[in-house]
Amino acid sequence: MTMLAGHLAYVSLLSLVPLVAVVFALFAAFPMFSEVSTQIKDFVFNNFVPAAGTTIQNYLEQFVANVNKMTTVGVGGLIVTALLLMYSIDSALNTIWRSKRTRPLIYSFAIYWMILTLGPLLVGASLAISSYLLSLHWATVSGVSWAIDVMLRIFPLLLSCLSFWLLYSIVPTTEVAARDALVGALVAGVLFELGKKCFALYVTMFPSYQLIYGVLAVIPIVFLWVYWTWCIVLLGAEITASLGDYRQLKQEEQEKENEEL
């Protein structure tokens, strides 16, 4: 699992700029999300890249700004690179499920493109709804305000669990029970949120990496966080696959006992 996590971390870092460029190009294509895009950037970097989110965001914005200067062939290369990340995730998860089934290329491309396009748009829609709820006059009422505040606090956890559940349900080429995917998603979501807190605490309280790397300190921070994130994702996948294997094993044992009787 650690080798798969290392491979995915490496591919993710190579695909990070192309992926971000494609995502925010989609937001630019929809005027309704123009105001929400800034909120999405802040939400992603504050909740999914602990401690170093601001620095990484500034670098990525500079990189993405240069994308506008690229030719059509270059933009096509960015899209292909982003899709290759999806392919690597697909291969890693199917390795965990030991699935030898393969999808038609067109079907796989459709799934990758759906994840790449609908995922950011769903996040944008959810944040737009949250902003709308906060803007309503009754949101200032004490009881309602408290409930909305609690919902906004647990929103990152719910979004993480939903993302993991969709990942474990859709990507594997074998059938995955919804409850198995839910258990794995809950474990991965909780570990991801705890990991964010612990990692941010470590980076804040023990900044020895800055003495060693200086201005390049953001590089090992990002790599460690991406690697840790993929370890969590793959652990949730292992749990989901193990639950399915356990249920199948119990069913085979039950059928064997019935045959003996």
Order of alpha helices (4+ residues) and beta strands (2+ residues): alpha-alpha-alpha-alpha-alpha-alpha-alpha-alpha-alpha
